Amino acid sequence: MERKMRNVHPGEILKMELIEGRRLSVNQIAELLNTSILDIFNVLNGY
């Protein structure tokens, strides 16, 4: 069976749903997820 959907990086989903969709800042996301701002930036940038 052939795949019809492309692989999506978690950072793309984070950006679409939280930053663009809910208008949250990186700081707010880091606080809500109880993680560092650097971790959020790394996910957003594909690291």
N, C-alpha and C positions, 0 to 999 in steps of 0.2 A: 504494500500500500504506500502510495506517495504522499509526502507531507504537503499540505496546502497552505499552512500558515508559516510565516517566517519566525525564527527565534527572536524573542524580544528581551533585551537586557533589563534587569530590574531597575536600573537608573532611568530608563525611558519611561517606565510605568510610574516611578516616583515623581518624575518631572511632570508628566501629563496629569496625574491624579491629584497630587498634593500641591505642587508649586503653581501650575497653571490653572488647574481645576478648582482648588480650594483657596488659592492665593495665600498659601503659607510660605513663610521664609525658611531658609535653611536652618536658622537658629531655632525656630519654632518646631520644625520637624525633629531636630536633634533632641530637643527637650522632651517632646512627646514620646520619642522612642528610647529615651534615656541612654543616649549615646553622644559621641563627640561630633562637633561640626565637621571636623576633618573626615570622619567616617562617612558622613552624608555626602560631602564633596567627592570623596573617592568613589562612592556608588554612582553618583550622578555622572562622573567622568569616565566610568567604565573600568575602574581599577578593582 
